[in-house]
């Protein structure tokens, strides 16, 4: 199992200046590599690959001192990022999607640099993090690193620096076997309703800070100062952290209690495209995809099972008699001709549970018939 760990770096002014300079050099390399590809195609209709650009990297480092200060493997990784952007561009063209040509990175738009191999330019030394040409940087290890460190990324977030460690071979923390099952219906009015009838309130962190966000946005529109921009970014980061904290705690509770967790296989990005602007805002604030990701990796680590079921008609089907009862978003109560009347989300959660149980039975039958 692979997992990422995030830690805060505490830099002095010299180290902070050097890290900012590194990111500027990394952005310069990325932009020049992109321009190189564009010019070669416009002038000679020649496609430049990652290997072509990587081959010239040593020569570039011989006459550009700023690029030379960057770790060589990290510089190669920057060129790989650009190559991946082009691969994604061509893939979208082939599939008929909106392509989105790779863009040049503006100032403060290139905020991370990746060391693809731990020990090559970055490693722990004397309780601190050694970064090539930066020195020993203080790091707050608020939780223990697990597994084998493979990749390290240094990232700038709102003028603060963080280290992300991608670790492999994470030992599983298997929980005792549980046969308990639960269906989870996520929503906007309530963040989730469980098939046992429990309702998880939606904290709506974005709405809580909406007035302050609006005020900062108006202030920034009038006066584009660095301080206002920083305050605006800090508030957004606070909202994001609140949301993550809430979802981490909820997913942990569910994984600790239930052996089988059934959720809908939702596509929030597609849902956002087809709804009203206000509804889109609340769908994005709910961050269901993030919650499902937290739930999935925690379950995998604990030996639990998360199964995604087809969301079609989970709200419309009566969980008592299987009759289709059509209702729009405004209708919050499920009323059926069989006289079954419950909250629509609770009805959906029961249907999700049953659909998940059917899937489990089918998968078990396939396994036994092998």
Secondary structure, DSSP 8 states (H G I E B T S, - for coil): --EEEEEEEE--HHHHHHHHHHHHHHHHHHHHHHHHHHHHHHHH-----HHHHHHTHHHHHHH-HHHHHS-HHHHHHHHHHHHHHHHHHHHHHHTTS---------TT---EEEESSTTSSEEEETTEEEETTTEEEEEE--S---SEEEEEEEEEETTEEEEEEEEES-----------EEEEEE-SSEEEEETTS-EEE---HHHHTHHHHHHHHHHHHH---HHHHHHHHHHHHHHHHHHHHHHHHHHHHHHHH-SEEEEE---HHHHHHTS-HHHHHHHHHH-HHHHHHHHHHHHHHHT-EEEEE--TTTTTB-TTT--B----TT--EEE-TTS-EEEHHHHHHHHHHHHHHHHHHHHHHHHHT-
